[in-house]
Amino acid sequence: MFLWGSVFPAIRLAMEAFDPAGMAAARYGTTSVVLALAALVWRPRLPRRPADLLPLGGLGLFGVFGYALALNVGELTLGASAASLVYNTTPVFTAPMAFVFLGERMGRGGWAGTALACVGVTIIATTAAEGVRFTQGAWFVLLATVFQAIAVVVTKTLLARRWTPFELTAWSIWLGTAFLLPVGWRGVVDLVDGSVSAAPTLAILYLAILPGLVAYVLWSCALTHVPAGRAAGLLSLMPVVATGLEVAWWGILPTWGIVARGAVTIAGAALTNAARFGGSRVKHGVERSTVHSLCPK
């Protein structure tokens, strides 16, 4: 969660030199190259069946292409801490999707937490007095949460088909990068020819390797052991990380109003995470003997 929480201020830093599409393409293009090198060791399987290729394509489309573009556009008008608080509603969308598509049942506490988180983000995003309102940027960040929720459910489904976390990370990012290049190729060119200053370049490299690769693998590992709705609830820690880094890097202090409203959102997500889940039609573990896996038991 620390790695993903750091995404918000790092995106803001990288956007000083890139447009949203170019930044996304440069970020995931770099991750794709690192994954290609790692694939020489772990050798991910090729998706040969349409039943696997279509979900993997959807994972790249929603979890990489749609998520990255929507979040980058959103941060054009929202600060890192505000964007992370809006993005914190991911469990609000994940839990109902997991209920419908995975058969994960959530108790009353979970539904109450979902409702509380929804109330919190609505208060944050519609309050102009604190500088955060439901502008176009807020809508785009909210759209990124929907894409992330879809990706969580698709990931859980593919894990049940014996795809490993590394394989899912590799194929989703490779396919997502293929979707991004036609609209963001200029960002890749700028990164490669060295025309970008040091700070945005380092931000891209950081985003590509740690949140873009390590965090994706760890997230898939988590989904092999816990229900999708509960895993998404752990995202409630991200605003704390994002706000702390925003203060450290730019000295931007959140107002007490934002802190209070953010606490409502985080409390709702935490309540969702603490809820009892059960009845999933998807098995929570994968057999390590099938293919190489990076996840500990």
C-alpha positions, 0 to 999 in steps of 0.5 A: 500500500505504501508503493501505491500510495506514493503513486499520487505525488510521483504522478504529479512530479512526472506530469511537470514534463509529460502530458497524461497519455505520454506519461502513462506510455513512458511509465508502462513502456519502461515497466514492459521492458523490465518485465521482458527481461524478467520473463527470460527467467520466469517464462510466463505462459502464452495465452492460447485460449480465447477464454484466457486471452479476452480477460487478459486483454480486459485486464490490460484495457481497464487495469492499465490503459483506462486506469492510468489515463483516467488517474493522470487526467484527474491529477491535472486538477486534483492534488495528490492527497485529494486524488488519493482520497477519491481513489480510496473508494475502490472498495465501494465498487469492488465489493458489489462487483465481487458479490455479483461476479465472484459470489463473495458475500459481505455482511452488514458491516461491510455494506455499512462501510461501503456506504460510509466511504461513499458518503465521505468521498461525496463530502470531499469531492463536492466541497468547494470551500476546501479547494476540492470539488467534483470537477472534471478531474475528480470524475476522472479519478473516480473513473480510475477507481471503477477501472481498478475495481474491474481489474481486481475482479478479473484478476481474481477470476484469472488466478482461479484458472492457475495464472500466476501473479507474475504472469498476470502482471506481465500480460496485463502491462504488456497489453496495456502498453500496446493500448497506450502507445498509439496515444502516448508514443511521444512521451516514450520518445521524450524519455528515451532521447533525454529531453526530460529533466532529471526529476520527472525522469526519476519519477517515471523510473520509480513509477515504472519499477516499484508501483508499476511492477513490484506493487502489481505482483504483490497485489496479485499475491494478496488476491490469491489468499484473500477475497477481492472485497477485503483486499480492496479495503486495504487501499484505505491506507493509501491517502495517509502515504500520499498526504505524507509525501505531499507534505514532505515534497512540496510542503502542502498541508491538508486543511483540518476539513479535508482531514476530517472528511478523509477520515470518514472515507478511510473509516468506511473503507476500513469497516469494509475491510474488517467485514466478514466475507464468504461464499466465494465461487473462486478459490483463494489459492493457486497451486505453486506446482503448476508454474513459477510463482513469486508468492510466498505461501 
